[in-house]
Amino acid sequence: MAADHEVFAKDAPTASPGWAPIAPVVPLQGDELRQRARGIRLLTCDVDGVLTDSRIYVDDHGREFKAYSALDGHGIKMLMQAGIVVGWITGSKAPAVTHRARQLGVHHLVQGAEDKLTPWEKLRAELGMPMDACAHIGDDLPDVPLFNRSGLAVAVPHAPATVRRRAHYVTRRDGGMGAVRELCELILDAQDALLPQIAAYGAA
């Protein structure tokens, strides 16, 4: 079952002193995108702006609240059921992130990460994952170092243009509105694992 996904070209950014890409910036078409997705064994996600709509709610006592998409949550469960590891790497320290990760069974969670590359490399090493088996979805500049090293780099529509240009794919759905579900289904479909999960609910 081939999913209908929109592909955006990954354009070369303007070079700045000391900047060098880890890998060539190559625009992906449908078959190339599916080929990359077929090899993914680890998906890491940013939280704010990816699993949420990027708005942060803070009450008068300084407590931070977040709203998550149930569609994303089920997509993550589907991905893990297919044997793909899911991790979250975020700059947020909010307890709401810990609670949501626990609800979904996401065991690889890094919070307060201003530098996301270091924990990503540590997780990848612990799991024995080559870079081309890793996908990352993000929405802002701290995600770009992971984009440059991931086999599949994915941005959401509201991400700045400089970030979208570093992605192999930009989701149709926005952060907090099903973007992660869209990516989960793309990966599952490429690995011929989507239809069996849909069929299990009698929806095929």
Rosetta blueprint (number, residue, H / E / L):
1 M L
2 A L
3 A L
4 D L
5 H L
6 E L
7 V L
8 F L
9 A L
10 K L
11 D L
12 A L
13 P L
14 T L
15 A L
16 S L
17 P L
18 G L
19 W L
20 A L
21 P L
22 I L
23 A L
24 P L
25 V L
26 V L
27 P L
28 L L
29 Q L
30 G H
31 D H
32 E H
33 L H
34 R H
35 Q H
36 R H
37 A H
38 R H
39 G L
40 I L
41 R L
42 L E
43 L E
44 T E
45 C E
46 D L
47 V L
48 D L
49 G L
50 V L
51 L L
52 T L
53 D L
54 S L
55 R L
56 I L
57 Y E
58 V E
59 D L
60 D L
61 H L
62 G L
63 R L
64 E E
65 F E
66 K L
67 A L
68 Y L
69 S L
70 A H
71 L H
72 D H
73 G H
74 H H
75 G H
76 I H
77 K H
78 M H
79 L H
80 M H
81 Q H
82 A L
83 G L
84 I L
85 V E
86 V E
87 G E
88 W E
89 I E
90 T L
91 G L
92 S L
93 K L
94 A L
95 P H
96 A H
97 V H
98 T H
99 H H
100 R H
101 A H
102 R H
103 Q H
104 L H
105 G L
106 V L
107 H L
108 H E
109 L E
110 V E
111 Q L
112 G L
113 A L
114 E L
115 D L
116 K L
117 L H
118 T H
119 P H
120 W H
121 E H
122 K H
123 L H
124 R H
125 A H
126 E H
127 L H
128 G L
129 M L
130 P L
131 M H
132 D H
133 A H
134 C E
135 A E
136 H E
137 I E
138 G E
139 D L
140 D L
141 L H
142 P H
143 D H
144 V H
145 P H
146 L H
147 F H
148 N L
149 R L
150 S L
151 G L
152 L E
153 A E
154 V E
155 A E
156 V L
157 P L
158 H L
159 A L
160 P L
161 A H
162 T H
163 V H
164 R H
165 R L
166 R L
167 A L
168 H L
169 Y E
170 V E
171 T L
172 R L
173 R L
174 D L
175 G L
176 G L
177 M L
178 G L
179 A H
180 V H
181 R H
182 E H
183 L H
184 C H
185 E H
186 L H
187 I H
188 L H
189 D H
190 A H
191 Q L
192 D L
193 A L
194 L H
195 L H
196 P H
197 Q H
198 I H
199 A H
200 A H
201 Y L
202 G L
203 A L
204 A L
